[in-house]
Amino acid sequence: MGAVRNIGLMLGCLIATLGRSSDAATGSITIIAPDGANVSFGTAGTRDATPSCATDPLWIVPGSSAPLMAMIMSAYFTGRSFEVHGSGSCAGGVRETVAYIVLI
């Protein structure tokens, strides 16, 4: 019985965490800007469930995330559409950090 309760607790935490992150509808990058070692960008898609810390409409990709940075730059230069999924936390206090993207 304790294992079932622990699984339920873990699922509840996962759902609560996902609810605080935001997502953008499918779109392409409209603006891209270096931000120190990071890259900030905006998308043409609409955004929902933005965390309270994200007062700036741009997303931010940490410079330490080389694969994600490469995907963003590739999507930007090719004009390819993608979905952005946020982490629910902000870098620099105003931009939500990208958790992952899905290329379309």
Biotite code that builds the C-alpha atoms (Angstrom):
import biotite.structure as struc

atoms = struc.array([
    struc.Atom([0.000, 0.000, 0.000], chain_id="A", res_id=1, res_name="MET", atom_name="CA", element="C"),
    struc.Atom([2.897, 2.358, 0.756], chain_id="A", res_id=2, res_name="GLY", atom_name="CA", element="C"),
    struc.Atom([4.326, 1.834, -2.756], chain_id="A", res_id=3, res_name="ALA", atom_name="CA", element="C"),
    struc.Atom([1.014, 2.802, -4.360], chain_id="A", res_id=4, res_name="VAL", atom_name="CA", element="C"),
    struc.Atom([0.862, 5.954, -2.226], chain_id="A", res_id=5, res_name="ARG", atom_name="CA", element="C"),
    struc.Atom([4.440, 6.861, -3.178], chain_id="A", res_id=6, res_name="ASN", atom_name="CA", element="C"),
    struc.Atom([3.671, 6.411, -6.893], chain_id="A", res_id=7, res_name="ILE", atom_name="CA", element="C"),
    struc.Atom([0.584, 8.610, -6.517], chain_id="A", res_id=8, res_name="GLY", atom_name="CA", element="C"),
    struc.Atom([2.650, 11.253, -4.738], chain_id="A", res_id=9, res_name="LEU", atom_name="CA", element="C"),
    struc.Atom([5.306, 11.198, -7.455], chain_id="A", res_id=10, res_name="MET", atom_name="CA", element="C"),
    struc.Atom([2.681, 11.533, -10.202], chain_id="A", res_id=11, res_name="LEU", atom_name="CA", element="C"),
    struc.Atom([1.048, 14.417, -8.337], chain_id="A", res_id=12, res_name="GLY", atom_name="CA", element="C"),
    struc.Atom([4.390, 16.217, -8.077], chain_id="A", res_id=13, res_name="CYS", atom_name="CA", element="C"),
    struc.Atom([5.046, 15.670, -11.780], chain_id="A", res_id=14, res_name="LEU", atom_name="CA", element="C"),
    struc.Atom([1.645, 17.056, -12.760], chain_id="A", res_id=15, res_name="ILE", atom_name="CA", element="C"),
    struc.Atom([2.077, 20.061, -10.449], chain_id="A", res_id=16, res_name="ALA", atom_name="CA", element="C"),
    struc.Atom([5.499, 20.794, -11.933], chain_id="A", res_id=17, res_name="THR", atom_name="CA", element="C"),
    struc.Atom([4.212, 20.576, -15.506], chain_id="A", res_id=18, res_name="LEU", atom_name="CA", element="C"),
    struc.Atom([1.394, 22.976, -14.711], chain_id="A", res_id=19, res_name="GLY", atom_name="CA", element="C"),
    struc.Atom([3.812, 25.759, -13.811], chain_id="A", res_id=20, res_name="ARG", atom_name="CA", element="C"),
    struc.Atom([5.789, 25.665, -17.043], chain_id="A", res_id=21, res_name="SER", atom_name="CA", element="C"),
    struc.Atom([4.640, 27.320, -20.221], chain_id="A", res_id=22, res_name="SER", atom_name="CA", element="C"),
    struc.Atom([4.378, 26.185, -23.790], chain_id="A", res_id=23, res_name="ASP", atom_name="CA", element="C"),
    struc.Atom([4.256, 28.033, -27.071], chain_id="A", res_id=24, res_name="ALA", atom_name="CA", element="C"),
    struc.Atom([2.153, 27.047, -30.024], chain_id="A", res_id=25, res_name="ALA", atom_name="CA", element="C"),
    struc.Atom([3.948, 25.861, -33.113], chain_id="A", res_id=26, res_name="THR", atom_name="CA", element="C"),
    struc.Atom([5.796, 28.718, -34.737], chain_id="A", res_id=27, res_name="GLY", atom_name="CA", element="C"),
    struc.Atom([9.126, 30.030, -35.874], chain_id="A", res_id=28, res_name="SER", atom_name="CA", element="C"),
    struc.Atom([11.641, 32.359, -34.250], chain_id="A", res_id=29, res_name="ILE", atom_name="CA", element="C"),
    struc.Atom([10.821, 36.029, -34.720], chain_id="A", res_id=30, res_name="THR", atom_name="CA", element="C"),
    struc.Atom([13.785, 37.494, -32.842], chain_id="A", res_id=31, res_name="ILE", atom_name="CA", element="C"),
    struc.Atom([17.036, 36.112, -31.508], chain_id="A", res_id=32, res_name="ILE", atom_name="CA", element="C"),
    struc.Atom([19.537, 37.890, -29.292], chain_id="A", res_id=33, res_name="ALA", atom_name="CA", element="C"),
    struc.Atom([22.753, 36.917, -27.534], chain_id="A", res_id=34, res_name="PRO", atom_name="CA", element="C"),
    struc.Atom([22.412, 37.317, -23.780], chain_id="A", res_id=35, res_name="ASP", atom_name="CA", element="C"),
    struc.Atom([25.882, 36.844, -22.312], chain_id="A", res_id=36, res_name="GLY", atom_name="CA", element="C"),
    struc.Atom([26.663, 33.132, -22.647], chain_id="A", res_id=37, res_name="ALA", atom_name="CA", element="C"),
    struc.Atom([22.959, 32.472, -23.240], chain_id="A", res_id=38, res_name="ASN", atom_name="CA", element="C"),
    struc.Atom([20.629, 33.050, -26.191], chain_id="A", res_id=39, res_name="VAL", atom_name="CA", element="C"),
    struc.Atom([17.225, 34.695, -25.869], chain_id="A", res_id=40, res_name="SER", atom_name="CA", element="C"),
    struc.Atom([14.555, 34.375, -28.551], chain_id="A", res_id=41, res_name="PHE", atom_name="CA", element="C"),
    struc.Atom([10.912, 35.089, -29.277], chain_id="A", res_id=42, res_name="GLY", atom_name="CA", element="C"),
    struc.Atom([8.472, 32.962, -31.252], chain_id="A", res_id=43, res_name="THR", atom_name="CA", element="C"),
    struc.Atom([5.491, 33.616, -33.506], chain_id="A", res_id=44, res_name="ALA", atom_name="CA", element="C"),
    struc.Atom([3.363, 31.171, -31.491], chain_id="A", res_id=45, res_name="GLY", atom_name="CA", element="C"),
    struc.Atom([1.102, 32.068, -28.601], chain_id="A", res_id=46, res_name="THR", atom_name="CA", element="C"),
    struc.Atom([2.246, 31.231, -25.086], chain_id="A", res_id=47, res_name="ARG", atom_name="CA", element="C"),
    struc.Atom([0.210, 29.823, -22.218], chain_id="A", res_id=48, res_name="ASP", atom_name="CA", element="C"),
    struc.Atom([0.625, 29.121, -18.505], chain_id="A", res_id=49, res_name="ALA", atom_name="CA", element="C"),
    struc.Atom([3.562, 31.523, -18.139], chain_id="A", res_id=50, res_name="THR", atom_name="CA", element="C"),
    struc.Atom([5.197, 31.357, -14.686], chain_id="A", res_id=51, res_name="PRO", atom_name="CA", element="C"),
    struc.Atom([5.001, 34.557, -12.628], chain_id="A", res_id=52, res_name="SER", atom_name="CA", element="C"),
    struc.Atom([8.754, 35.137, -12.940], chain_id="A", res_id=53, res_name="CYS", atom_name="CA", element="C"),
    struc.Atom([8.559, 35.405, -16.759], chain_id="A", res_id=54, res_name="ALA", atom_name="CA", element="C"),
    struc.Atom([7.721, 39.075, -17.199], chain_id="A", res_id=55, res_name="THR", atom_name="CA", element="C"),
    struc.Atom([9.596, 39.258, -20.520], chain_id="A", res_id=56, res_name="ASP", atom_name="CA", element="C"),
    struc.Atom([7.972, 37.493, -23.527], chain_id="A", res_id=57, res_name="PRO", atom_name="CA", element="C"),
    struc.Atom([11.315, 36.039, -24.679], chain_id="A", res_id=58, res_name="LEU", atom_name="CA", element="C"),
    struc.Atom([12.604, 32.547, -23.897], chain_id="A", res_id=59, res_name="TRP", atom_name="CA", element="C"),
    struc.Atom([16.196, 31.882, -22.793], chain_id="A", res_id=60, res_name="ILE", atom_name="CA", element="C"),
    struc.Atom([18.503, 28.962, -23.583], chain_id="A", res_id=61, res_name="VAL", atom_name="CA", element="C"),
    struc.Atom([21.482, 28.511, -21.247], chain_id="A", res_id=62, res_name="PRO", atom_name="CA", element="C"),
    struc.Atom([24.862, 28.494, -22.976], chain_id="A", res_id=63, res_name="GLY", atom_name="CA", element="C"),
    struc.Atom([25.648, 25.268, -21.107], chain_id="A", res_id=64, res_name="SER", atom_name="CA", element="C"),
    struc.Atom([22.990, 23.436, -23.150], chain_id="A", res_id=65, res_name="SER", atom_name="CA", element="C"),
    struc.Atom([24.904, 22.987, -26.420], chain_id="A", res_id=66, res_name="ALA", atom_name="CA", element="C"),
    struc.Atom([22.467, 20.549, -28.116], chain_id="A", res_id=67, res_name="PRO", atom_name="CA", element="C"),
    struc.Atom([19.470, 22.769, -27.367], chain_id="A", res_id=68, res_name="LEU", atom_name="CA", element="C"),
    struc.Atom([21.413, 25.836, -28.479], chain_id="A", res_id=69, res_name="MET", atom_name="CA", element="C"),
    struc.Atom([22.267, 24.100, -31.773], chain_id="A", res_id=70, res_name="ALA", atom_name="CA", element="C"),
    struc.Atom([18.613, 23.183, -32.378], chain_id="A", res_id=71, res_name="MET", atom_name="CA", element="C"),
    struc.Atom([17.485, 26.771, -31.747], chain_id="A", res_id=72, res_name="ILE", atom_name="CA", element="C"),
    struc.Atom([20.131, 28.202, -34.076], chain_id="A", res_id=73, res_name="MET", atom_name="CA", element="C"),
    struc.Atom([19.276, 25.639, -36.770], chain_id="A", res_id=74, res_name="SER", atom_name="CA", element="C"),
    struc.Atom([15.563, 26.447, -36.505], chain_id="A", res_id=75, res_name="ALA", atom_name="CA", element="C"),
    struc.Atom([16.349, 30.156, -36.703], chain_id="A", res_id=76, res_name="TYR", atom_name="CA", element="C"),
    struc.Atom([18.564, 29.972, -39.783], chain_id="A", res_id=77, res_name="PHE", atom_name="CA", element="C"),
    struc.Atom([16.297, 27.553, -41.674], chain_id="A", res_id=78, res_name="THR", atom_name="CA", element="C"),
    struc.Atom([13.001, 29.184, -40.637], chain_id="A", res_id=79, res_name="GLY", atom_name="CA", element="C"),
    struc.Atom([11.762, 25.813, -39.411], chain_id="A", res_id=80, res_name="ARG", atom_name="CA", element="C"),
    struc.Atom([8.729, 25.672, -37.112], chain_id="A", res_id=81, res_name="SER", atom_name="CA", element="C"),
    struc.Atom([8.921, 24.076, -33.684], chain_id="A", res_id=82, res_name="PHE", atom_name="CA", element="C"),
    struc.Atom([7.208, 23.873, -30.297], chain_id="A", res_id=83, res_name="GLU", atom_name="CA", element="C"),
    struc.Atom([8.827, 25.381, -27.210], chain_id="A", res_id=84, res_name="VAL", atom_name="CA", element="C"),
    struc.Atom([8.287, 23.868, -23.769], chain_id="A", res_id=85, res_name="HIS", atom_name="CA", element="C"),
    struc.Atom([9.357, 25.840, -20.710], chain_id="A", res_id=86, res_name="GLY", atom_name="CA", element="C"),
    struc.Atom([10.955, 24.661, -17.510], chain_id="A", res_id=87, res_name="SER", atom_name="CA", element="C"),
    struc.Atom([8.815, 26.792, -15.201], chain_id="A", res_id=88, res_name="GLY", atom_name="CA", element="C"),
    struc.Atom([11.885, 28.640, -13.902], chain_id="A", res_id=89, res_name="SER", atom_name="CA", element="C"),
    struc.Atom([13.448, 31.877, -15.071], chain_id="A", res_id=90, res_name="CYS", atom_name="CA", element="C"),
    struc.Atom([17.016, 32.828, -15.893], chain_id="A", res_id=91, res_name="ALA", atom_name="CA", element="C"),
    struc.Atom([18.028, 36.384, -15.189], chain_id="A", res_id=92, res_name="GLY", atom_name="CA", element="C"),
    struc.Atom([14.770, 36.798, -13.336], chain_id="A", res_id=93, res_name="GLY", atom_name="CA", element="C"),
    struc.Atom([12.582, 37.713, -16.336], chain_id="A", res_id=94, res_name="VAL", atom_name="CA", element="C"),
    struc.Atom([12.822, 35.039, -19.068], chain_id="A", res_id=95, res_name="ARG", atom_name="CA", element="C"),
    struc.Atom([11.638, 31.450, -18.781], chain_id="A", res_id=96, res_name="GLU", atom_name="CA", element="C"),
    struc.Atom([14.307, 28.842, -19.417], chain_id="A", res_id=97, res_name="THR", atom_name="CA", element="C"),
    struc.Atom([13.578, 26.417, -22.251], chain_id="A", res_id=98, res_name="VAL", atom_name="CA", element="C"),
    struc.Atom([13.229, 22.812, -21.076], chain_id="A", res_id=99, res_name="ALA", atom_name="CA", element="C"),
    struc.Atom([13.027, 21.292, -24.567], chain_id="A", res_id=100, res_name="TYR", atom_name="CA", element="C"),
    struc.Atom([11.827, 21.974, -28.090], chain_id="A", res_id=101, res_name="ILE", atom_name="CA", element="C"),
    struc.Atom([10.131, 19.764, -30.659], chain_id="A", res_id=102, res_name="VAL", atom_name="CA", element="C"),
    struc.Atom([11.034, 20.418, -34.290], chain_id="A", res_id=103, res_name="LEU", atom_name="CA", element="C"),
    struc.Atom([8.069, 20.099, -36.646], chain_id="A", res_id=104, res_name="ILE", atom_name="CA", element="C"),
])
